[in-house]
Amino acid sequence: MGETGHGHNHNHTPPPPQQPAGPPPLAVSKGPIWTPAEQLQQLQYCIHSNPSWAETAFLAFQHYIVMLGTIVIIASNLVPRMGGTHGDKARVIETLLFLAGINTLLQTLIGTRLPTVMGASFAYTIPVLSIIKDLSNENFADEHDRFVHTMRTIQGALIVSSFVNIILGYSTIIGNLTKHFSAIVIVPVIGVVGLGLFTRGFPMLANCVEIGLPMLLLLVFCQQYLKHLHSRAHALLERFHLLFCLGFVWAFAAILTAAGAYNNVAPITQRSCRTDRSFLISSAPWVRVPYPFQWGPPIFRASHVFGMMGAALVTAAESTGTFFAASRLAGATHTPGHVVSRSIGLQGISLLIDGIFGALVGTTASVENVGLLGLTHIGSRRVVQISTAFMFFFSIFGKFGALFASIPLPIFAAIYCVVFGIVAAVGISFMQFANSNSLRNHYVLGLSLFLAISIPQYFVGNTSNDGRGPVRTNGGWFNDILNTVFSSAPAVAIIVAAILDNTLEKEAVNDRGVPWLKPFQHRKGDPRTEEFYSLPLRAHEWLPSRFRN
């Protein structure tokens, strides 16, 4: 690719006739042409290069802080509805943290090998709310008994639903599906992985704007403007500005709380703004190690399993898009189909572990932590692996973990505004591999993006507090599956984009960007694949042959 120039006439042929005067042709007015690149060149550390151990520790702590917000939001939303106390909420958060550490280590060692944190998933909220609703009419000795019974029911549903991802992955179904993903499918899938979480951005920030807005402004100012004032401050602020901003705004929130600024405001404002309303520090145990079946033996009910199976399908779609984004922000090549298969299969095993240990919800790849890779320009795998040490430490020593879990949620929302946006932009960058001037591509992209945001917004907006979505047939299991799947933006994006892209003018392979992505669909399609995705200690030689193609 390059610009066309005007050469000299050496053949002494007569000049062409003069064209009428008019606007200059495009070839004269155009700017530089950027060559498509499979790997980002501005990362300071890629997947297998590592910062110093001191920097690694601070960067790993940042990953812990960023992933913590989702766990606190989910536990704060669901545990009270189950009849749980503040102590129960603390134990649920500790369990989710502990399992996030286990699942992240597994995924970075024998899964995708990408620097992705595996954390709690919002996709399981609807089936969990359905379980809470079904058990609300039953009689229990007290509210704590209802909480324990609900947790045991969730355990059973998680254990059974884990086999959905195990089968999807280890049968190579999902890997073979991704081989039909052109750039026109990948763009909306990754795009809505970030944009589809907009409700966790400014709407949650606005619950306490005097804390959330300063955090957002500081994040942008410190990293994008302040770092240019001095050369020594550049690397420091680019990599660690999140910790500086969080400490400053958190201290500001503590001062407002101590000064009585929120003594006479509405309860919802107090919960969002005050630093002493989580009640986690006082209720968390000093030392506690989560263990299998900690709530008792699991309870299996067929009516509750199907909703969880729908959530498992959703997390497979979400994680696939997140892995694609992580590969780009880690400086790796595009994630091949066989790597997607083994990662989703391993995610199913993680979900099985979640059920055995009594997690509140299942596991998915953390979008916010992938966005943090782009924010810090550091895609090191070791950083994410070291972050699991913080997850284990703060899940076992509960009082210390409860301190950071009490950070006001609007502070996390300000962080999400930045990192989710970065992930969405990474999705858009895949358009460089396709023809951006194709009207056919405009149609597929436009419809996929719009429906992937519009349909989930309708389903979420018409879901009641007890988890009843807009699909309300006589089959409760059927309702749970459809309401869960169509509440997920990435799931809708995959359905719409994959169908349209593979049925409308499928033969336009160049316009769709197929030649750019085809080498990355097989283990030996690109020589760099082994460098980024091979398992440690030659473990891939023990795998069945279908995972090596």
C-alpha positions as CSV (number, residue, x, y, z in Angstrom):
1,M,0.0,0.0,0.0
2,G,1.3,3.5,-0.8
3,E,0.6,6.8,-2.4
4,T,0.5,7.1,-6.1
5,G,2.8,9.7,-7.6
6,H,3.1,11.5,-11.0
7,G,6.0,10.0,-13.0
8,H,7.9,11.8,-15.9
9,N,6.8,11.2,-19.5
10,H,9.7,9.5,-21.3
11,N,7.8,8.1,-24.3
12,H,7.2,11.5,-26.0
13,T,3.5,10.7,-26.4
14,P,1.1,13.5,-26.7
15,P,-0.3,14.8,-23.4
16,P,-3.9,13.8,-22.5
17,P,-6.6,16.4,-23.2
18,Q,-7.1,18.9,-20.5
19,Q,-9.9,18.2,-18.0
20,P,-12.4,20.9,-17.1
21,A,-11.5,22.8,-14.0
22,G,-13.1,21.4,-10.8
23,P,-12.3,20.3,-7.2
24,P,-8.8,18.6,-6.9
25,P,-8.8,14.8,-7.2
26,L,-8.6,12.7,-4.0
27,A,-5.1,11.5,-4.8
28,V,-3.8,15.0,-4.4
29,S,-5.5,15.8,-1.1
30,K,-5.1,12.5,0.8
31,G,-2.8,12.1,3.8
32,P,-0.5,9.2,4.8
33,I,-1.8,5.6,4.6
34,W,-1.2,3.4,7.7
35,T,-0.2,-0.1,7.1
36,P,-2.3,-2.7,9.0
37,A,-0.4,-4.2,12.0
38,E,-1.3,-7.4,13.8
39,Q,0.6,-6.3,16.8
40,L,0.7,-3.0,18.6
41,Q,4.1,-1.4,18.6
42,Q,3.7,1.1,21.4
43,L,3.5,-1.4,24.3
44,Q,6.4,-1.0,26.7
45,Y,6.2,-4.7,27.8
46,C,4.5,-7.4,25.9
47,I,3.2,-10.8,26.9
48,H,6.5,-12.4,27.7
49,S,8.6,-9.4,28.6
50,N,8.6,-8.3,32.3
51,P,9.1,-5.1,34.2
52,S,11.3,-5.1,37.3
53,W,10.0,-7.0,40.3
54,A,9.2,-3.8,42.2
55,E,7.2,-2.4,39.2
56,T,5.6,-5.8,38.7
57,A,4.3,-5.8,42.3
58,F,2.7,-2.4,42.0
59,L,1.2,-3.2,38.6
60,A,-0.1,-6.4,40.0
61,F,-1.7,-4.6,42.9
62,Q,-3.4,-2.3,40.4
63,H,-4.9,-5.3,38.6
64,Y,-6.2,-6.6,42.0
65,I,-7.9,-3.2,42.8
66,V,-9.5,-3.0,39.3
67,M,-11.0,-6.5,39.5
68,L,-12.2,-6.0,43.0
69,G,-14.9,-3.6,42.1
70,T,-17.0,-6.1,40.1
71,I,-16.9,-8.6,43.0
72,V,-18.1,-6.0,45.5
73,I,-20.9,-4.8,43.2
74,I,-22.2,-8.3,42.6
75,A,-22.0,-9.3,46.3
76,S,-23.6,-6.0,47.5
77,N,-26.5,-6.4,45.0
78,L,-27.3,-10.1,45.6
79,V,-26.4,-11.1,49.2
80,P,-28.9,-8.9,50.9
81,R,-31.7,-10.2,48.7
82,M,-30.8,-13.7,49.8
83,G,-31.1,-12.9,53.5
84,G,-27.4,-12.7,54.1
85,T,-25.8,-10.4,56.7
86,H,-22.8,-8.2,56.4
87,G,-20.7,-11.1,57.6
88,D,-22.1,-13.3,54.9
89,K,-21.3,-10.7,52.3
90,A,-17.7,-10.5,53.5
91,R,-17.4,-14.3,53.2
92,V,-18.9,-14.3,49.7
93,I,-16.4,-11.6,48.6
94,E,-13.5,-13.5,50.1
95,T,-14.6,-16.7,48.3
96,L,-15.0,-14.9,44.9
97,L,-11.5,-13.4,45.4
98,F,-9.9,-16.7,46.3
99,L,-11.5,-18.4,43.2
100,A,-10.5,-15.5,41.0
101,G,-6.9,-16.2,42.0
102,I,-7.2,-19.9,41.2
103,N,-8.9,-19.4,37.9
104,T,-6.6,-16.6,36.8
105,L,-3.5,-18.8,37.5
106,L,-5.1,-21.7,35.6
107,Q,-5.9,-19.5,32.6
108,T,-2.5,-17.9,32.3
109,L,-0.7,-21.2,32.7
110,I,-2.7,-23.7,30.7
111,G,-5.5,-21.7,29.1
112,T,-5.1,-18.9,26.7
113,R,-1.7,-18.0,28.3
114,L,-2.8,-14.3,27.8
115,P,-2.6,-11.8,30.7
116,T,-6.3,-12.0,31.5
117,V,-7.8,-11.9,35.0
118,M,-10.7,-14.4,35.5
119,G,-13.2,-12.7,37.8
120,A,-16.9,-12.7,38.7
121,S,-19.5,-12.4,35.9
122,F,-22.6,-10.3,35.8
123,A,-24.1,-12.7,33.4
124,Y,-25.2,-15.0,36.3
125,T,-27.2,-12.2,38.0
126,I,-30.4,-13.1,36.2
127,P,-30.4,-16.8,37.0
128,V,-29.3,-16.1,40.6
129,L,-32.2,-13.6,41.0
130,S,-34.5,-16.3,39.6
131,I,-33.3,-18.7,42.2
132,I,-33.8,-16.1,45.0
133,K,-37.4,-15.5,43.7
134,D,-38.3,-19.2,43.7
135,L,-37.0,-19.7,47.2
136,S,-38.7,-16.5,48.6
137,N,-42.0,-18.3,49.1
138,E,-40.5,-21.2,51.1
139,N,-40.3,-21.3,54.9
140,F,-37.0,-21.1,56.7
141,A,-36.0,-21.0,60.3
142,D,-34.4,-17.5,59.8
143,E,-32.9,-15.3,57.1
144,H,-29.5,-16.9,57.5
145,D,-30.9,-20.3,56.8
146,R,-32.5,-18.9,53.7
147,F,-29.2,-17.5,52.6
148,V,-27.4,-20.8,53.1
149,H,-30.1,-22.7,51.3
150,T,-29.9,-20.3,48.4
151,M,-26.1,-20.6,48.2
152,R,-26.4,-24.4,48.1
153,T,-28.9,-24.2,45.3
154,I,-26.6,-21.8,43.3
155,Q,-23.8,-24.3,43.9
156,G,-25.7,-27.1,42.3
157,A,-26.7,-25.0,39.3
158,L,-23.1,-23.9,38.8
159,I,-21.8,-27.4,38.9
160,V,-24.2,-28.7,36.3
161,S,-23.9,-25.7,34.0
162,S,-20.1,-25.9,34.0
163,F,-20.3,-28.8,31.6
164,V,-21.7,-26.5,28.9
165,N,-18.4,-24.7,28.6
166,I,-16.4,-27.9,29.1
167,I,-18.2,-29.4,26.1
168,L,-18.1,-26.2,24.1
169,G,-14.3,-26.0,24.6
170,Y,-12.9,-29.5,24.7
171,S,-15.1,-30.6,21.8
172,T,-13.5,-27.7,19.8
173,I,-17.0,-26.4,18.9
174,I,-16.3,-22.9,19.9
175,G,-12.8,-22.9,18.3
176,N,-14.3,-24.0,15.0
177,L,-16.9,-21.4,15.3
178,T,-14.3,-18.6,15.7
179,K,-12.7,-19.8,12.4
180,H,-15.7,-18.3,10.7
181,F,-15.1,-14.9,12.4
182,S,-13.8,-12.3,10.0
183,A,-12.8,-8.8,11.0
184,I,-16.4,-7.7,10.4
185,V,-17.5,-10.1,13.2
186,I,-14.7,-9.3,15.6
187,V,-15.2,-5.5,15.5
188,P,-18.7,-5.5,17.0
189,V,-18.0,-8.4,19.4
190,I,-15.0,-6.7,21.0
191,G,-16.6,-3.3,20.6
192,V,-19.7,-4.2,22.7
193,V,-17.6,-6.1,25.2
194,G,-16.6,-2.6,26.3
195,L,-19.5,-0.5,25.2
196,G,-22.1,-2.9,26.4
197,L,-21.0,-2.3,30.0
198,F,-21.9,1.4,29.9
199,T,-24.3,1.2,32.8
200,R,-21.4,0.5,35.1
201,G,-19.7,3.7,33.9
202,F,-21.2,7.2,34.3
203,P,-24.6,6.1,35.5
204,M,-22.9,4.5,38.6
205,L,-20.5,7.3,38.9
206,A,-23.4,9.8,39.1
207,N,-24.6,8.1,42.3
208,C,-21.9,10.2,44.0
209,V,-20.7,12.7,41.5
210,E,-18.6,14.7,43.9
211,I,-16.4,11.7,44.3
212,G,-16.7,9.9,41.0
213,L,-16.2,12.9,38.7
214,P,-13.0,14.1,40.3
215,M,-11.7,10.6,40.0
216,L,-12.5,10.5,36.3
217,L,-10.9,13.9,35.7
218,L,-7.8,13.1,37.7
219,L,-7.4,9.8,35.8
220,V,-7.4,11.6,32.4
221,F,-5.3,14.6,33.6
222,C,-2.6,12.7,35.4
223,Q,-1.9,10.1,32.7
224,Q,-2.5,12.1,29.5
225,Y,-1.4,15.6,30.5
226,L,0.6,15.7,33.7
227,K,3.1,13.0,32.6
228,H,4.4,15.4,29.9
229,L,5.6,18.0,32.4
230,H,8.8,16.1,33.4
231,S,10.6,13.2,31.7
232,R,11.0,11.4,35.0
233,A,7.3,11.6,35.8
234,H,6.3,10.2,32.4
235,A,6.8,6.5,33.1
236,L,5.7,6.8,36.7
237,L,2.3,8.5,35.9
238,E,1.7,6.4,32.8
239,R,1.9,3.2,34.8
240,F,0.8,4.0,38.3
241,H,-1.4,7.0,38.0
242,L,-4.4,4.9,38.9
243,L,-3.0,4.2,42.4
244,F,-2.2,7.9,43.0
245,C,-5.7,9.0,41.9
246,L,-7.5,6.3,43.8
247,G,-5.5,7.2,47.1
248,F,-6.3,10.9,46.7
249,V,-10.0,10.6,46.0
250,W,-10.5,7.8,48.6
251,A,-8.9,10.1,51.2
252,F,-11.2,12.9,50.0
253,A,-14.2,10.7,50.4
254,A,-13.1,9.7,53.9
255,I,-12.7,13.4,54.9
256,L,-16.2,14.2,53.6
257,T,-17.6,11.2,55.5
258,A,-15.9,12.2,58.8
259,A,-17.0,15.8,58.3
260,G,-20.6,14.8,58.3
261,A,-21.3,15.8,54.7
262,Y,-23.5,12.8,54.2
263,N,-25.3,12.6,57.5
264,N,-28.6,14.0,56.2
265,V,-28.8,12.6,52.7
266,A,-30.8,9.8,51.2
267,P,-29.8,6.2,52.1
268,I,-28.8,5.4,48.5
269,T,-26.4,8.4,48.5
270,Q,-24.9,7.3,51.8
271,R,-24.2,3.8,50.4
272,S,-22.5,5.3,47.3
273,C,-20.5,8.1,49.0
274,R,-19.6,7.1,52.5
275,T,-16.5,5.1,53.2
276,D,-18.1,3.5,56.3
277,R,-21.3,2.0,54.9
278,S,-20.0,-1.3,53.5
279,F,-19.7,-2.7,57.1
280,L,-17.1,-5.1,55.7
281,I,-14.2,-4.3,58.0
282,S,-16.2,-4.9,61.2
283,S,-17.8,-8.1,59.9
284,A,-15.0,-9.8,58.0
285,P,-13.0,-12.5,59.8
286,W,-9.3,-12.0,60.5
287,V,-8.3,-15.2,58.9
288,R,-10.4,-17.6,56.9
289,V,-9.6,-20.0,54.0
290,P,-12.5,-20.8,51.6
291,Y,-13.0,-24.5,51.3
292,P,-15.1,-26.9,49.2
293,F,-18.8,-27.1,50.0
294,Q,-18.4,-24.5,52.8
295,W,-22.2,-23.8,52.7
296,G,-23.2,-27.4,52.8
297,P,-23.9,-30.1,50.1
298,P,-25.2,-28.6,46.8
299,I,-28.8,-28.8,46.0
300,F,-29.7,-29.7,42.4
301,R,-32.9,-28.5,40.8
302,A,-33.6,-28.9,37.1
303,S,-35.6,-25.6,37.0
304,H,-32.6,-23.6,38.2
305,V,-30.0,-25.3,36.0
306,F,-31.2,-24.0,32.6
307,G,-30.8,-20.3,33.5
308,M,-27.2,-21.0,34.6
309,M,-26.6,-22.9,31.4
310,G,-27.7,-19.8,29.5
311,A,-25.2,-17.7,31.6
312,A,-22.5,-20.2,30.8
313,L,-23.1,-19.7,27.1
314,V,-23.0,-15.9,27.6
315,T,-19.7,-16.0,29.4
316,A,-18.2,-18.1,26.6
317,A,-19.2,-15.4,24.2
318,E,-17.9,-12.6,26.5
319,S,-14.6,-14.3,27.2
320,T,-14.0,-15.0,23.5
321,G,-14.3,-11.3,22.7
322,T,-12.2,-10.4,25.8
323,F,-9.5,-12.8,24.8
324,F,-9.3,-11.2,21.3
325,A,-8.9,-7.8,22.9
326,A,-6.3,-9.1,25.3
327,S,-4.2,-10.6,22.6
328,R,-3.9,-7.3,20.9
329,L,-3.2,-5.3,24.1
330,A,-0.6,-7.9,25.2
331,G,1.4,-7.6,21.9
332,A,0.5,-11.1,20.9
333,T,-0.9,-12.3,17.5
334,H,-4.6,-12.9,17.1
335,T,-5.9,-15.8,19.3
336,P,-6.1,-19.0,17.2
337,G,-9.2,-21.2,17.3
338,H,-7.5,-24.1,19.1
339,V,-6.5,-21.7,21.9
340,V,-10.0,-20.4,22.2
341,S,-11.2,-24.0,22.5
342,R,-8.9,-24.9,25.4
343,S,-9.5,-21.6,27.2
344,I,-13.3,-22.0,27.1
345,G,-13.0,-25.6,28.2
346,L,-10.8,-24.6,31.0
347,Q,-13.3,-21.8,31.9
348,G,-15.8,-24.6,32.3
349,I,-13.5,-26.4,34.7
350,S,-13.2,-23.1,36.6
351,L,-17.0,-22.9,36.8
352,L,-17.0,-26.4,38.2
353,I,-14.5,-25.3,40.8
354,D,-16.7,-22.2,41.5
355,G,-19.6,-24.5,42.2
356,I,-17.6,-26.8,44.4
357,F,-16.2,-24.0,46.5
358,G,-19.6,-22.2,46.8
359,A,-19.2,-19.1,44.7
360,L,-22.1,-16.7,44.3
361,V,-21.7,-16.4,40.5
362,G,-19.5,-18.0,37.8
363,T,-16.3,-16.9,36.2
364,T,-15.5,-14.9,33.0
365,A,-12.6,-13.0,31.6
366,S,-12.4,-9.5,33.3
367,V,-12.9,-6.8,30.7
368,E,-11.7,-4.0,33.0
369,N,-8.4,-5.7,33.6
370,V,-7.8,-6.1,29.8
371,G,-8.5,-2.4,29.5
372,L,-5.9,-1.8,32.2
373,L,-3.3,-3.4,29.9
374,G,-3.9,-0.7,27.4
375,L,-4.1,2.0,30.0
376,T,-0.6,1.2,31.4
377,H,0.9,0.0,28.0
378,I,2.1,-3.1,29.8
379,G,0.8,-6.5,28.6
380,S,3.1,-8.7,30.7
381,R,1.7,-12.1,31.6
382,R,3.8,-12.2,34.8
383,V,2.2,-9.1,36.2
384,V,-1.3,-10.7,36.0
385,Q,0.1,-13.9,37.5
386,I,1.6,-12.0,40.4
387,S,-1.7,-10.2,41.0
388,T,-3.2,-13.6,42.1
389,A,-0.9,-13.4,45.1
390,F,-2.9,-10.3,46.2
391,M,-6.1,-12.1,45.6
392,F,-5.1,-15.0,47.7
393,F,-3.7,-12.8,50.5
394,F,-6.7,-10.5,50.8
395,S,-9.2,-13.3,50.5
396,I,-7.5,-15.2,53.4
397,F,-6.8,-12.3,55.6
398,G,-10.3,-10.8,55.5
399,K,-9.8,-7.6,57.6
400,F,-7.1,-6.4,55.2
401,G,-9.2,-7.3,52.1
402,A,-12.3,-5.6,53.6
403,L,-10.4,-2.3,53.8
404,F,-10.0,-2.1,50.0
405,A,-13.5,-3.6,49.4
406,S,-14.9,-0.6,51.2
407,I,-13.8,1.8,48.5
408,P,-16.9,3.7,47.3
409,L,-18.3,2.2,44.1
410,P,-18.4,5.5,42.1
411,I,-14.5,5.5,42.3
412,F,-14.6,2.1,40.5
413,A,-17.1,3.5,38.0
414,A,-14.7,6.3,37.1
415,I,-12.0,3.7,36.3
416,Y,-14.5,1.7,34.2
417,C,-15.3,4.7,32.1
418,V,-11.6,4.7,30.9
419,V,-10.8,1.0,30.7
420,F,-14.1,-0.1,29.0
421,G,-13.6,2.6,26.4
422,I,-10.1,1.3,25.7
423,V,-11.4,-2.2,25.1
424,A,-14.1,-0.9,22.7
425,A,-11.5,1.1,20.8
426,V,-9.4,-2.1,20.4
427,G,-12.4,-3.7,18.8
428,I,-12.7,-0.8,16.3
429,S,-9.0,-1.2,15.4
430,F,-9.7,-4.6,13.8
431,M,-11.5,-2.7,11.0
432,Q,-8.0,-2.0,9.6
433,F,-8.0,-5.5,8.2
434,A,-11.2,-5.1,6.3
435,N,-12.5,-2.8,3.6
436,S,-13.9,0.2,5.5
437,N,-15.4,1.6,2.3
438,S,-17.6,-1.5,1.6
439,L,-21.3,-0.7,1.9
440,R,-21.8,-4.4,2.6
441,N,-19.5,-4.1,5.6
442,H,-21.3,-0.9,6.7
443,Y,-24.5,-2.8,6.8
444,V,-23.2,-5.8,8.8
445,L,-21.3,-3.6,11.2
446,G,-24.1,-1.0,11.7
447,L,-26.8,-3.5,12.3
448,S,-24.7,-5.7,14.6
449,L,-23.5,-2.9,16.8
450,F,-26.9,-1.3,17.1
451,L,-28.8,-4.5,17.9
452,A,-26.0,-5.6,20.3
453,I,-26.6,-2.5,22.4
454,S,-30.3,-2.0,21.8
455,I,-31.6,-5.6,22.4
456,P,-29.8,-6.1,25.8
457,Q,-30.9,-2.6,26.9
458,Y,-34.5,-3.6,26.2
459,F,-34.1,-6.9,28.1
460,V,-32.3,-5.3,31.1
461,G,-34.7,-2.4,31.2
462,N,-37.7,-4.7,31.3
463,T,-36.3,-7.1,33.9
464,S,-37.9,-6.8,37.4
465,N,-35.9,-6.7,40.6
466,D,-36.7,-10.4,41.1
467,G,-35.1,-11.4,37.8
468,R,-38.2,-11.7,35.6
469,G,-37.3,-10.6,32.1
470,P,-39.5,-9.7,29.2
471,V,-39.8,-13.4,28.0
472,R,-42.5,-14.8,30.2
473,T,-43.8,-18.1,28.9
474,N,-45.1,-21.0,30.9
475,G,-41.6,-22.6,30.8
476,G,-39.5,-20.9,33.4
477,W,-36.3,-22.6,32.2
478,F,-37.0,-21.3,28.7
479,N,-37.5,-17.8,30.0
480,D,-34.3,-17.9,32.0
481,I,-32.2,-19.0,29.0
482,L,-33.5,-16.4,26.6
483,N,-33.6,-13.6,29.1
484,T,-30.0,-14.3,30.1
485,V,-28.6,-14.7,26.5
486,F,-30.3,-11.6,25.1
487,S,-29.3,-9.5,28.0
488,S,-25.7,-9.9,26.9
489,A,-24.3,-7.5,24.3
490,P,-21.4,-9.8,23.2
491,A,-23.8,-12.8,22.8
492,V,-26.2,-10.7,20.6
493,A,-23.2,-9.3,18.6
494,I,-21.9,-12.8,17.8
495,I,-25.3,-14.1,16.8
496,V,-26.2,-11.2,14.5
497,A,-22.7,-10.5,13.1
498,A,-21.8,-14.1,12.5
499,I,-25.0,-14.9,10.7
500,L,-25.0,-11.8,8.5
501,D,-21.3,-11.9,7.7
502,N,-21.4,-15.6,6.6
503,T,-24.6,-15.3,4.6
504,L,-24.4,-11.9,2.9
505,E,-21.9,-12.0,0.0
506,K,-19.7,-14.5,1.8
507,E,-17.4,-14.7,-1.2
508,A,-16.2,-11.1,-0.6
509,V,-13.3,-12.5,1.4
510,N,-10.9,-9.6,0.9
511,D,-13.5,-7.0,1.9
512,R,-14.3,-9.0,5.0
513,G,-10.6,-9.2,6.1
514,V,-10.4,-13.0,5.9
515,P,-6.9,-13.2,4.4
516,W,-5.4,-11.2,7.4
517,L,-6.9,-13.5,10.0
518,K,-6.7,-16.9,8.2
519,P,-3.1,-17.6,9.2
520,F,-4.0,-17.3,12.9
521,Q,-6.7,-20.0,12.8
522,H,-4.2,-22.9,13.0
523,R,-1.3,-23.7,15.2
524,K,1.2,-23.7,12.3
525,G,-0.5,-21.0,10.3
526,D,1.9,-18.3,11.7
527,P,5.3,-19.0,13.2
528,R,4.7,-16.5,16.1
529,T,1.7,-18.5,17.4
530,E,3.8,-21.0,19.3
531,E,5.8,-18.1,20.8
532,F,2.8,-16.6,22.5
533,Y,0.3,-19.5,23.1
534,S,2.4,-22.7,23.6
535,L,1.8,-24.4,27.0
536,P,4.7,-24.5,29.5
537,L,6.9,-27.6,29.9
538,R,5.8,-29.0,26.5
539,A,2.4,-29.8,28.0
540,H,0.8,-29.4,24.6
541,E,2.3,-32.8,23.5
542,W,0.0,-34.5,25.9
543,L,-3.1,-32.9,24.4
544,P,-5.3,-34.7,21.8
545,S,-4.3,-33.8,18.2
546,R,-7.5,-31.8,17.6
547,F,-6.2,-29.1,20.0
548,R,-3.0,-28.7,17.9
549,N,-4.6,-27.7,14.6
